Amino acid sequence: MHERLTELAYLAAWRGVRLLPESAAYALSRRFADRAVRKNGRGVQQLRRNLTRVVGTEPDDALMRASMRSYARYWVEAFRLPSMSTATIASKFEMHGYEPVHERAQQGLGSIVALPHCGNWDFAGAWVPQIAGDPLTTVAERLKPEGVFRRFLEFRESLGMRIIPTSGGDRNPQAALGEALDDGHVVALVADRDLAKGGTEVEFFGESTTFPSGPALLAIRNRVELFTANIHYEHDRAVCHITGPVDTGTGPLRDRVALTTQRVASAFEAGIRAHPADWHMLQRFWTADFERTRAPERSA
């Protein structure tokens, strides 16, 4: 019953936000964000801890409001994206540095673009096939309930993306992504959360955490170029800057994966430092946070 109610809530939001006038939808999202900051729930508290590491001091109320407004804005745009025309997407999303990725795609050569949970990554996923005309493949975390996952799958496929589930599919994700690269696809991977908890240790804003190894491993094994992207909001549009290719080094595979993943983390760090409000990280992130929650309580 709980899963069904969750699915119905997502469906209601999806339809309701699309029916609202755009100005009303954004105004409602800002009020929701400001209310969330005032309530200071668990997610907001974790966001504050994460941003403290990014900016070096506890974020003030202005940064917290801007950050939650950015997060709420992402959801409004995600719900409205399926009804946006190609012209609207082009007007709301600005791409920089995509030329080498596009040139490779036009030659039938695959590329990997790794990006963090910043700004609106779904806009980027829609822009590549709809505006640039390049095939794009990405992965999707299998959400619960299954109905919500299926709706997100259909949503992203309606924007022109090819989606590979991270688990529960009929193919190994790494093998399927390798085939997409062989076919000249742009493979976009959101790569700042190590959901499998088996990634590569990196230093990020001066502290230890783990990043998924997938982008580095795919680039090295398939001998394709790896780029990074950072997305932030500027007034009425999302702006993406692509950099790279990342140097994947030489030598033993394990060393190359570690070095490449650290370089990806450093590229993400630069973008997040420039636009901290647009990093949507409301979950525990650094190794120390996980270790603190696992530490046994001391007896009195």
The 8 nearest C-alpha neighbors of each residue, nearest first, counted from 0:
[[1, 3, 2, 4, 5, 6, 144, 7],
 [2, 0, 4, 3, 5, 6, 144, 7],
 [3, 1, 5, 144, 4, 0, 6, 143],
 [2, 4, 6, 0, 5, 1, 7, 144],
 [3, 5, 7, 1, 6, 2, 8, 0],
 [6, 4, 2, 8, 3, 7, 1, 9],
 [5, 7, 3, 9, 4, 8, 147, 146],
 [6, 8, 10, 4, 5, 9, 11, 3],
 [7, 9, 5, 11, 6, 10, 4, 12],
 [10, 8, 12, 6, 7, 11, 13, 5],
 [9, 11, 7, 13, 8, 12, 6, 14],
 [10, 12, 8, 14, 13, 9, 15, 7],
 [13, 11, 15, 9, 10, 14, 16, 8],
 [14, 12, 78, 10, 11, 15, 16, 9],
 [13, 15, 17, 11, 12, 16, 10, 18],
 [14, 16, 12, 18, 17, 11, 13, 19],
 [15, 17, 19, 18, 14, 12, 13, 24],
 [16, 18, 79, 14, 15, 19, 13, 78],
 [19, 17, 15, 16, 14, 20, 21, 79],
 [20, 18, 16, 17, 24, 21, 23, 15],
 [19, 21, 23, 22, 24, 18, 17, 16],
 [22, 20, 24, 23, 19, 25, 17, 16],
 [21, 23, 25, 24, 20, 26, 19, 27],
 [22, 24, 26, 20, 21, 25, 27, 19],
 [25, 23, 21, 27, 22, 26, 19, 16],
 [24, 26, 28, 22, 27, 23, 21, 29],
 [27, 25, 23, 29, 28, 24, 22, 30],
 [26, 28, 30, 24, 25, 29, 23, 31],
 [27, 29, 31, 25, 26, 71, 30, 32],
 [30, 28, 32, 26, 68, 31, 27, 33],
 [29, 31, 27, 33, 32, 28, 34, 26],
 [32, 30, 28, 34, 29, 33, 35, 27],
 [31, 33, 29, 35, 67, 68, 34, 30],
 [34, 32, 36, 30, 35, 31, 64, 29],
 [33, 35, 37, 31, 32, 36, 30, 38],
 [36, 34, 32, 38, 33, 37, 39, 31],
 [37, 35, 39, 33, 34, 38, 32, 43],
 [36, 38, 34, 39, 35, 33, 40, 32],
 [37, 39, 35, 36, 40, 34, 43, 33],
 [40, 38, 36, 37, 43, 44, 35, 41],
 [41, 39, 43, 42, 38, 44, 35, 36],
 [40, 42, 44, 43, 45, 39, 281, 46],
 [43, 41, 281, 45, 44, 40, 46, 282],
 [44, 42, 46, 40, 45, 39, 41, 47],
 [43, 45, 41, 47, 42, 46, 39, 40],
 [46, 44, 48, 42, 47, 43, 281, 282],
 [45, 47, 281, 43, 49, 44, 48, 50],
 [46, 48, 44, 50, 45, 49, 51, 43],
 [49, 47, 45, 51, 46, 50, 44, 52],
 [50, 48, 46, 51, 47, 52, 45, 53],
 [49, 51, 53, 47, 52, 48, 46, 54],
 [52, 50, 57, 56, 48, 49, 55, 53],
 [51, 53, 50, 55, 49, 54, 204, 48],
 [52, 54, 50, 51, 55, 204, 272, 49],
 [53, 55, 51, 56, 52, 50, 272, 58],
 [56, 54, 52, 51, 53, 57, 50, 58],
 [57, 55, 51, 54, 58, 52, 53, 50],
 [56, 58, 51, 59, 47, 55, 50, 48],
 [59, 57, 62, 51, 56, 50, 63, 47],
 [58, 60, 61, 62, 63, 57, 64, 56],
 [59, 61, 63, 62, 64, 58, 36, 65],
 [62, 60, 64, 59, 63, 65, 58, 66],
 [63, 61, 65, 64, 60, 59, 58, 66],
 [62, 64, 60, 66, 65, 61, 67, 59],
 [63, 65, 61, 67, 66, 62, 33, 68],
 [66, 64, 62, 68, 63, 67, 276, 69],
 [67, 65, 276, 63, 69, 68, 64, 277],
 [66, 68, 70, 32, 64, 69, 65, 71],
 [69, 67, 71, 65, 32, 29, 70, 66],
 [70, 68, 72, 66, 67, 71, 277, 65],
 [69, 71, 67, 73, 72, 68, 279, 66],
 [72, 70, 68, 74, 73, 28, 69, 67],
 [71, 73, 69, 75, 70, 74, 68, 76],
 [72, 74, 70, 76, 71, 75, 119, 77],
 [75, 73, 77, 71, 76, 72, 78, 70],
 [74, 76, 72, 78, 77, 73, 79, 71],
 [75, 77, 79, 73, 74, 78, 80, 72],
 [78, 76, 74, 80, 79, 75, 73, 121],
 [77, 79, 13, 75, 76, 80, 74, 16],
 [78, 80, 76, 17, 77, 81, 82, 75],
 [79, 81, 83, 77, 82, 76, 78, 122],
 [82, 80, 83, 79, 158, 154, 157, 78],
 [81, 83, 80, 79, 84, 17, 78, 158],
 [84, 82, 80, 81, 87, 88, 85, 79],
 [83, 85, 87, 86, 88, 82, 81, 80],
 [84, 86, 88, 87, 89, 129, 83, 130],
 [87, 85, 89, 84, 88, 90, 83, 91],
 [86, 88, 90, 84, 89, 85, 83, 91],
 [89, 87, 85, 91, 90, 86, 92, 84],
 [88, 90, 86, 87, 92, 91, 85, 130],
 [89, 91, 87, 88, 92, 86, 236, 93],
 [92, 90, 236, 88, 89, 87, 237, 235],
 [93, 91, 237, 236, 89, 90, 238, 88],
 [92, 94, 238, 239, 237, 95, 91, 236],
 [95, 93, 239, 238, 240, 92, 97, 96],
 [96, 94, 240, 97, 239, 241, 93, 238],
 [97, 95, 241, 98, 240, 242, 94, 99],
 [96, 98, 100, 95, 99, 241, 101, 94],
 [97, 99, 101, 100, 96, 102, 95, 103],
 [100, 98, 102, 101, 97, 103, 96, 104],
 [101, 99, 103, 97, 98, 102, 104, 110],
 [102, 100, 104, 98, 103, 99, 105, 97],
 [103, 101, 99, 105, 104, 100, 98, 106],
 [102, 104, 108, 106, 100, 101, 105, 99],
 [103, 105, 107, 101, 108, 106, 183, 102],
 [106, 104, 102, 103, 107, 101, 108, 133],
 [107, 105, 103, 104, 108, 102, 183, 101],
 [106, 108, 183, 104, 105, 103, 182, 109],
 [109, 107, 183, 103, 104, 106, 110, 181],
 [108, 110, 183, 180, 184, 185, 104, 181],
 [111, 109, 185, 224, 223, 225, 186, 100],
 [110, 112, 186, 225, 187, 185, 226, 224],
 [111, 113, 226, 187, 227, 225, 186, 188],
 [114, 112, 227, 188, 189, 190, 187, 228],
 [113, 115, 189, 228, 227, 190, 229, 188],
 [116, 114, 191, 189, 117, 190, 267, 229],
 [117, 115, 279, 278, 189, 114, 118, 191],
 [118, 116, 278, 277, 230, 115, 279, 231],
 [117, 119, 231, 230, 277, 232, 120, 237],
 [118, 120, 121, 73, 122, 117, 237, 230],
 [119, 121, 123, 122, 118, 124, 117, 230],
 [122, 120, 124, 123, 119, 125, 77, 155],
 [123, 121, 125, 120, 124, 119, 126, 92],
 [124, 122, 126, 120, 121, 125, 127, 119],
 [123, 125, 121, 122, 126, 127, 120, 160],
 [124, 126, 122, 158, 123, 127, 129, 128],
 [127, 125, 123, 130, 129, 124, 128, 122],
 [126, 128, 131, 125, 133, 129, 124, 130],
 [129, 127, 132, 133, 134, 131, 126, 159],
 [128, 130, 126, 132, 127, 125, 131, 85],
 [131, 129, 126, 132, 127, 128, 89, 85],
 [130, 132, 127, 133, 128, 129, 126, 101],
 [133, 131, 128, 129, 130, 127, 134, 126],
 [134, 132, 128, 131, 127, 104, 135, 101],
 [135, 133, 184, 128, 185, 132, 136, 127],
 [136, 134, 185, 184, 160, 186, 161, 128],
 [137, 135, 161, 186, 160, 162, 185, 187],
 [136, 138, 187, 162, 186, 188, 163, 161],
 [137, 139, 163, 162, 164, 165, 140, 188],
 [140, 138, 164, 165, 163, 141, 162, 137],
 [139, 141, 165, 142, 164, 138, 166, 148],
 [142, 140, 148, 139, 164, 165, 166, 143],
 [143, 141, 148, 140, 144, 145, 147, 139],
 [144, 142, 145, 148, 147, 141, 2, 146],
 [143, 145, 2, 146, 147, 142, 148, 6],
 [144, 146, 148, 143, 147, 149, 142, 141],
 [145, 147, 149, 148, 144, 6, 150, 143],
 [148, 146, 150, 149, 145, 6, 144, 151],
 [147, 149, 142, 145, 151, 146, 150, 141],
 [148, 150, 152, 146, 147, 151, 153, 145],
 [149, 151, 153, 147, 152, 148, 154, 146],
 [152, 150, 154, 148, 153, 149, 155, 147],
 [153, 151, 149, 150, 154, 155, 148, 156],
 [152, 154, 156, 150, 151, 155, 157, 149],
 [155, 153, 151, 157, 152, 156, 150, 81],
 [154, 156, 158, 157, 152, 153, 160, 151],
 [155, 157, 160, 153, 159, 158, 154, 161],
 [158, 156, 154, 155, 159, 153, 81, 160],
 [159, 157, 155, 125, 156, 160, 81, 154],
 [160, 158, 156, 157, 128, 125, 161, 155],
 [161, 159, 156, 135, 136, 155, 158, 162],
 [160, 162, 136, 156, 135, 137, 159, 163],
 [163, 161, 137, 138, 136, 160, 164, 139],
 [162, 164, 138, 139, 137, 165, 172, 161],
 [165, 163, 139, 166, 138, 168, 140, 141],
 [164, 166, 140, 139, 138, 172, 141, 163],
 [167, 165, 164, 168, 141, 140, 172, 171],
 [166, 168, 169, 164, 165, 141, 170, 171],
 [169, 167, 170, 166, 164, 171, 165, 163],
 [168, 170, 167, 171, 166, 172, 164, 163],
 [171, 169, 168, 172, 175, 174, 167, 173],
 [170, 172, 174, 173, 175, 169, 168, 166],
 [173, 171, 175, 174, 170, 176, 165, 163],
 [174, 172, 176, 175, 171, 177, 217, 213],
 [175, 173, 177, 171, 176, 172, 178, 170],
 [176, 174, 172, 178, 177, 173, 171, 179],
 [177, 175, 179, 173, 178, 174, 172, 180],
 [178, 176, 174, 180, 175, 179, 173, 181],
 [177, 179, 181, 175, 180, 176, 182, 174],
 [180, 178, 176, 182, 184, 181, 177, 175],
 [179, 181, 109, 183, 177, 184, 182, 178],
 [180, 182, 178, 179, 183, 109, 177, 108],
 [183, 181, 179, 180, 184, 178, 107, 109],
 [184, 182, 109, 108, 107, 180, 104, 181],
 [185, 183, 109, 134, 180, 135, 179, 182],
 [184, 186, 135, 110, 109, 111, 134, 136],
 [187, 185, 111, 136, 137, 135, 184, 112],
 [186, 188, 112, 137, 113, 111, 185, 136],
 [189, 187, 113, 190, 137, 112, 114, 186],
 [190, 188, 114, 115, 113, 191, 116, 187],
 [189, 191, 115, 188, 114, 192, 113, 211],
 [190, 192, 115, 210, 189, 193, 116, 211],
 [193, 191, 194, 190, 210, 211, 284, 209],
 [192, 194, 211, 210, 196, 195, 198, 209],
 [193, 195, 196, 192, 211, 197, 198, 140],
 [194, 196, 197, 193, 198, 211, 192, 165],
 [197, 195, 193, 194, 198, 209, 211, 210],
 [198, 196, 195, 199, 193, 211, 209, 194],
 [199, 197, 211, 212, 210, 209, 196, 193],
 [198, 200, 209, 210, 212, 257, 211, 201],
 [199, 201, 209, 208, 210, 198, 207, 202],
 [202, 200, 261, 209, 208, 207, 203, 199],
 [201, 203, 207, 206, 205, 208, 204, 200],
 [202, 204, 205, 206, 207, 201, 264, 268],
 [205, 203, 206, 53, 52, 202, 268, 207],
 [204, 206, 203, 202, 207, 52, 53, 201],
 [207, 205, 202, 203, 204, 208, 285, 286],
 [206, 208, 202, 201, 286, 285, 203, 200],
 [207, 209, 285, 286, 201, 200, 202, 206],
 [210, 208, 200, 199, 198, 201, 193, 211],
 [209, 211, 193, 198, 199, 191, 192, 212],
 [212, 210, 198, 193, 213, 190, 199, 209],
 [213, 211, 198, 215, 199, 214, 216, 210],
 [212, 214, 216, 211, 215, 217, 173, 190],
 [215, 213, 217, 216, 212, 218, 113, 111],
 [216, 214, 218, 256, 217, 213, 212, 259],
 [215, 217, 213, 219, 218, 214, 220, 212],
 [218, 216, 214, 220, 215, 219, 221, 213],
 [217, 219, 223, 215, 221, 222, 216, 220],
 [218, 220, 222, 216, 217, 221, 215, 247],
 [221, 219, 217, 222, 218, 216, 223, 215],
 [220, 222, 218, 223, 219, 217, 177, 180],
 [223, 221, 219, 218, 220, 224, 217, 225],
 [224, 222, 218, 221, 110, 109, 225, 219],
 [223, 225, 110, 244, 218, 111, 226, 222],
 [224, 226, 111, 244, 245, 218, 112, 110],
 [227, 225, 244, 112, 243, 242, 245, 111],
 [228, 226, 113, 112, 242, 241, 114, 243],
 [229, 227, 241, 114, 240, 113, 242, 239],
 [228, 230, 240, 270, 239, 114, 267, 241],
 [231, 229, 239, 118, 117, 238, 240, 228],
 [230, 232, 118, 238, 277, 237, 117, 274],
 [231, 233, 237, 236, 118, 238, 234, 277],
 [232, 234, 236, 235, 237, 231, 238, 93],
 [233, 235, 236, 232, 237, 91, 238, 231],
 [236, 234, 233, 91, 237, 232, 90, 92],
 [237, 235, 91, 92, 233, 234, 232, 238],
 [236, 238, 232, 92, 231, 233, 93, 91],
 [237, 239, 93, 231, 230, 92, 232, 94],
 [240, 238, 230, 94, 229, 95, 93, 241],
 [241, 239, 95, 229, 228, 96, 94, 230],
 [240, 242, 228, 96, 227, 97, 95, 239],
 [243, 241, 227, 226, 228, 96, 244, 240],
 [244, 242, 226, 245, 227, 225, 241, 246],
 [243, 245, 226, 225, 224, 246, 242, 227],
 [244, 246, 243, 225, 226, 247, 262, 259],
 [245, 247, 248, 244, 259, 262, 243, 225],
 [248, 246, 259, 245, 255, 219, 249, 258],
 [249, 247, 246, 255, 250, 259, 258, 254],
 [250, 248, 255, 247, 251, 252, 254, 246],
 [249, 251, 252, 255, 254, 248, 253, 247],
 [252, 250, 254, 253, 255, 249, 256, 248],
 [251, 253, 255, 254, 256, 250, 219, 249],
 [254, 252, 256, 255, 251, 257, 250, 258],
 [255, 253, 257, 251, 252, 256, 258, 250],
 [254, 256, 252, 258, 257, 253, 248, 259],
 [255, 257, 259, 253, 215, 254, 258, 260],
 [258, 256, 254, 260, 255, 259, 199, 261],
 [259, 257, 255, 261, 260, 256, 254, 262],
 [258, 260, 262, 247, 256, 261, 257, 215],
 [259, 261, 263, 257, 262, 258, 256, 215],
 [262, 260, 264, 258, 263, 201, 259, 265],
 [261, 263, 265, 259, 260, 264, 266, 258],
 [262, 264, 260, 266, 261, 265, 267, 259],
 [265, 263, 261, 267, 262, 266, 268, 260],
 [264, 266, 268, 262, 267, 263, 261, 269],
 [265, 267, 263, 269, 268, 264, 262, 270],
 [268, 266, 264, 270, 265, 269, 271, 263],
 [267, 269, 265, 271, 266, 270, 272, 264],
 [270, 268, 272, 266, 267, 271, 273, 265],
 [269, 271, 273, 267, 272, 268, 229, 274],
 [270, 272, 275, 274, 268, 273, 269, 267],
 [271, 273, 269, 275, 270, 274, 268, 53],
 [272, 274, 270, 271, 275, 269, 268, 276],
 [275, 273, 271, 272, 276, 277, 270, 231],
 [276, 274, 271, 277, 272, 278, 273, 53],
 [277, 275, 66, 274, 278, 65, 62, 69],
 [276, 278, 118, 117, 275, 231, 69, 274],
 [279, 277, 117, 275, 276, 280, 116, 271],
 [280, 278, 116, 117, 70, 277, 281, 66],
 [281, 279, 282, 278, 46, 116, 49, 284],
 [280, 282, 46, 42, 45, 279, 43, 283],
 [283, 281, 280, 284, 45, 42, 46, 49],
 [284, 282, 288, 285, 45, 281, 289, 49],
 [283, 285, 282, 286, 288, 208, 192, 49],
 [284, 286, 208, 287, 288, 207, 283, 289],
 [285, 287, 208, 289, 288, 207, 290, 284],
 [286, 288, 290, 285, 289, 291, 207, 208],
 [289, 287, 291, 286, 290, 285, 283, 292],
 [290, 288, 292, 286, 291, 287, 293, 283],
 [289, 291, 287, 293, 292, 288, 294, 286],
 [290, 292, 288, 294, 289, 293, 287, 286],
 [293, 291, 289, 290, 294, 288, 295, 287],
 [292, 294, 290, 291, 295, 289, 288, 296],
 [293, 295, 291, 292, 290, 296, 289, 297],
 [296, 294, 293, 297, 292, 291, 298, 290],
 [295, 297, 298, 294, 293, 299, 292, 291],
 [298, 296, 295, 299, 294, 293, 291, 292],
 [297, 299, 296, 295, 294, 293, 292, 291],
 [298, 297, 296, 295, 294, 291, 293, 292]]
